[in-house]
Amino acid sequence: MNKFIRLLTIIVVILFSMPAWSDTPQKIKKVTNAEQFLAAIANDTRIVIPAGTNIMLTEALEDEALIKKYSIVEMPSGWPPDYKSLAKKPTLKWDDNFDGPQLNIIGHHNITIEGEGKGASIIVTPRYAFVLSFICCQNVTLKNLTLGHTEEGYCQGGVVELDHTENVVIDDCDMYGCGTEGIVTDNAHHVLVTKSIIRECSYQIMTIKESSFVTFSNCEMRKCKEFGLIVVKNSPGVVFDTCDIHDNQGLLFNISGDAITLYKTNVSHVPESIGNTDAIEDIECTWFDPEGDAEINKPISTTKWE
């Protein structure tokens, strides 16, 4: 009975992670370069990137005439931003993150960005910029995309940022370093990441902060380093369902506040830097010590859960 209740809890959490879709049809816009991509971003839109097409965002955002043409203005100074003001209408803004501009997609809803085939990618040059940042958005889908940087980042500059954003699906995407981390959420709710890869990030795998109902299903997380790799802060309903976490370096789990759930997930990591496993509800998971080349029981916490 106890096992049944635990599995039922997993199902409920995953269902809560599924976005509430808009009934409004999406206009399809096919794009082959960064200018077309910027022009296509709008509510109720499905942006399609053909197979083998690289959208190089940075050059377009550094073109003053281009950003003026599409009314892309600089983010207002001060942090945190005025979220109520930003959410009032859909806008695009750029942010200067030390070594180049970052695109912020703000206040949009019912938007899909999808690769039509293999090799559709969105790439940025600045090491401190996110590839895609969504702020105060709803009903967002990223599908069949490769997302990353041209150079290794420092301090900040992950791949996908979800800030005060809800109802998000990331499906069949490859999020790679040298972004500092694959996904960062801050007050994001109902997020479902499926059949995706987070790899070779320079600082972490992800940060889930003040968010809820975030599920990773059939995902792979590999070859990332070097600090707290899976960071979850005060975020109920975080689930890893049938994932594969391996070949990473650093403290693996850094959980504070609400516990997380791992279901049928394979974890290969040295026990000495596993982190606070007492914050993990383990359901039918496999744990492996790569140094000892052996399957092990769930490791004892090496840090405190607070």
C-alpha positions in Angstrom: 0.0 0.0 0.0 2.8 2.4 0.9 4.5 1.8 -2.5 1.1 2.3 -4.3 0.6 5.7 -2.5 4.1 6.8 -3.4 3.6 5.9 -7.1 0.2 7.7 -7.1 1.9 10.8 -5.7 4.4 10.7 -8.5 1.6 10.5 -11.1 -0.3 13.4 -9.5 2.8 15.6 -9.4 3.6 14.9 -13.1 0.0 15.7 -14.0 0.3 19.0 -12.2 3.5 19.7 -14.1 1.7 19.4 -17.5 0.9 22.8 -18.9 -2.6 24.1 -19.4 -2.7 24.7 -23.1 -4.3 27.6 -24.9 -7.1 26.9 -27.3 -6.0 29.7 -29.6 -4.5 28.4 -32.9 -0.9 29.3 -33.6 0.3 31.0 -36.7 3.2 29.1 -38.3 6.3 31.1 -39.2 9.3 29.5 -40.7 12.6 31.2 -40.1 16.1 30.7 -41.4 18.1 33.5 -39.7 18.2 35.6 -36.6 16.3 38.6 -38.0 13.5 36.4 -39.1 13.5 34.8 -35.7 13.2 38.1 -33.9 10.4 39.3 -36.2 8.5 36.1 -35.7 8.3 36.2 -31.9 4.7 37.0 -31.0 1.7 35.6 -29.1 -0.1 32.6 -30.6 2.8 31.7 -32.8 4.7 28.6 -33.8 8.2 29.4 -35.0 9.7 26.6 -37.1 13.5 26.4 -37.7 14.4 24.1 -40.6 16.8 21.1 -40.1 20.5 22.1 -40.1 19.7 25.8 -39.5 21.8 27.8 -37.0 20.1 30.9 -35.6 23.0 33.1 -34.4 21.3 35.6 -32.2 24.1 37.7 -31.0 25.0 39.4 -34.3 21.4 40.5 -34.7 21.1 41.8 -31.2 24.3 43.8 -31.7 22.9 45.5 -34.9 21.5 48.8 -33.6 19.4 49.3 -36.8 17.9 45.9 -36.4 16.9 46.2 -32.8 15.4 49.6 -33.4 13.4 48.2 -36.4 11.8 45.5 -34.1 11.5 47.9 -31.1 13.9 45.8 -28.9 14.9 48.1 -26.1 17.2 47.7 -23.2 16.0 46.2 -20.0 15.3 48.8 -17.3 18.0 49.1 -14.6 17.5 47.7 -11.2 17.0 44.2 -9.7 14.6 42.6 -9.2 12.6 44.0 -12.1 9.1 45.2 -11.9 7.4 42.0 -12.9 3.9 43.5 -12.9 4.9 46.1 -15.4 6.8 43.7 -17.6 3.8 41.3 -17.8 1.4 44.0 -19.1 2.2 43.5 -22.8 4.5 41.3 -24.9 7.9 42.8 -25.6 11.4 41.9 -26.5 14.2 43.5 -24.5 17.9 43.1 -24.5 20.2 43.0 -21.5 23.9 43.8 -21.5 25.5 40.9 -19.5 29.1 42.1 -19.4 30.3 40.7 -22.7 27.3 41.0 -25.0 23.5 41.2 -25.3 21.0 38.7 -24.0 17.5 38.4 -25.5 14.6 38.5 -23.0 11.2 37.4 -24.3 8.7 39.1 -22.0 5.0 38.8 -21.4 4.3 36.4 -24.3 1.8 33.6 -24.3 1.1 30.5 -26.5 4.4 30.5 -28.3 6.3 27.5 -29.7 9.9 27.4 -30.9 10.5 24.2 -32.8 13.2 22.5 -34.9 11.8 21.0 -38.0 14.5 18.3 -38.1 17.9 17.4 -36.8 20.5 20.2 -36.3 18.1 23.1 -35.8 19.9 25.3 -33.3 19.9 28.7 -31.5 23.4 29.8 -30.5 24.8 32.9 -28.7 28.3 34.2 -28.3 28.3 36.1 -24.9 29.5 33.9 -22.1 27.4 35.7 -19.5 24.1 35.6 -21.5 21.3 33.0 -21.4 20.5 31.6 -24.9 16.8 32.1 -24.3 15.3 34.0 -21.3 11.5 34.0 -20.8 10.1 36.5 -18.3 6.4 36.6 -17.3 5.4 34.3 -20.1 2.8 31.6 -20.3 2.3 28.4 -22.4 5.8 28.2 -23.9 7.1 25.1 -25.8 10.7 24.5 -26.9 10.9 21.4 -29.1 13.6 19.5 -31.1 16.3 22.2 -30.6 20.0 22.4 -29.9 20.7 25.4 -27.6 24.1 26.6 -26.4 27.0 29.0 -26.4 30.1 29.3 -28.6 32.4 29.8 -25.6 32.5 28.7 -21.9 30.7 30.9 -19.5 31.6 32.2 -16.0 29.3 33.2 -13.0 26.1 33.4 -15.1 25.0 32.6 -18.6 23.0 29.4 -18.7 21.0 28.0 -21.5 17.3 28.4 -20.7 15.9 30.8 -18.1 12.3 30.7 -16.9 11.6 33.7 -14.7 8.0 34.2 -13.4 6.9 32.0 -16.2 4.4 29.1 -16.2 3.1 26.2 -18.3 6.3 25.3 -20.1 7.3 22.2 -22.1 10.9 21.5 -23.2 10.8 18.5 -25.4 13.6 16.7 -27.2 16.1 19.5 -26.7 19.9 19.4 -26.3 21.1 22.1 -23.9 24.8 22.2 -23.8 27.7 24.1 -22.3 29.5 26.0 -22.3 26.4 27.5 -20.7 27.0 27.6 -17.0 23.9 25.5 -16.5 21.2 24.0 -18.6 18.0 25.3 -17.0 17.3 28.0 -14.4 13.8 28.6 -13.0 12.8 31.4 -10.6 9.1 31.4 -9.7 8.3 29.1 -12.6 5.4 26.8 -12.3 4.1 23.7 -14.2 7.3 22.9 -16.2 7.7 19.6 -18.0 11.1 18.7 -19.5 11.0 15.5 -21.6 13.5 13.5 -23.7 16.1 16.2 -23.3 19.8 16.4 -22.6 21.8 18.8 -20.4 25.5 18.3 -21.0 28.9 19.7 -20.5 27.8 22.8 -18.5 30.6 24.6 -16.7 29.1 25.3 -13.3 25.9 23.3 -12.7 23.2 21.2 -14.3 20.3 23.3 -13.1 18.8 25.6 -10.5 15.2 25.3 -9.6 14.3 28.2 -7.2 10.9 29.2 -5.7 9.2 27.1 -8.3 6.6 24.3 -8.3 5.7 21.2 -10.2 8.8 20.8 -12.3 9.3 17.4 -13.9 12.2 15.9 -15.8 11.1 12.8 -17.7 13.4 10.5 -19.7 16.2 13.1 -19.6 19.9 12.7 -19.5 22.3 14.9 -17.5 26.0 14.3 -18.1 29.5 15.7 -18.0 28.6 18.9 -16.1 30.7 20.4 -13.3 31.7 21.7 -10.8 29.7 23.2 -7.9 26.3 22.2 -6.6 25.0 20.5 -9.7 21.3 20.0 -9.1 20.2 22.9 -7.0 16.6 23.0 -5.8 15.5 25.7 -3.4 12.0 25.9 -1.8 10.3 24.2 -4.8 7.6 21.6 -4.1 6.8 19.0 -6.7 10.2 18.5 -8.3 10.4 15.0 -9.9 13.0 13.2 -11.9 11.2 10.4 -13.8 13.3 7.7 -15.6 16.3 10.0 -16.0 20.0 9.1 -16.4 22.5 11.3 -14.4 26.1 10.3 -15.0 29.7 11.5 -15.5 29.3 14.7 -13.6 31.9 16.4 -11.3 31.1 18.2 -8.1 28.4 18.1 -5.4 25.5 16.4 -7.1 22.4 17.3 -5.0 22.0 20.6 -3.2 18.4 20.6 -2.0 16.9 23.1 0.5 13.3 23.5 1.6 11.1 20.9 -0.1 12.3 17.4 -0.8 12.5 16.1 -4.4 11.5 12.8 -5.9 13.5 10.4 -8.1 11.6 7.6 -9.8 13.3 4.8 -11.7 16.3 7.1 -12.2 19.9 6.0 -12.7 22.4 8.0 -10.7 26.1 7.3 -11.3 28.2 9.6 -9.0 31.0 9.2 -6.4 29.3 8.8 -3.0 31.7 11.3 -1.3 30.2 14.2 -3.3 26.6 13.0 -3.6 25.1 15.9 -1.5 22.0 15.7 0.7 20.3 12.5 -0.4 18.1 12.7 2.7 16.1 15.3 0.8 15.3 12.7 -1.9 12.4 10.4 -2.1 13.9 7.4 -3.8 11.5 5.1 -5.7 13.0 2.2 -7.6 16.2 4.1 -8.5 19.6 2.7 -9.3 22.7 4.1 -7.7 26.2 3.5 -9.0 29.7 4.3 -7.7 31.8 4.9 -10.8 35.1 4.8 -8.9 34.2 1.4 -7.3 32.6 0.3 -10.5 29.7 -1.2 -8.6 26.0 -0.7 -8.0 25.4 0.6 -4.4 22.5 1.4 -2.1 21.3 5.0 -2.0 24.3 6.9 -0.5 24.3 8.6 2.8 24.0 12.4 2.7 27.3 14.2 2.7 25.7 17.6 3.4 22.9 18.8 5.6 19.3 19.3 4.3 17.8 22.5 5.6 
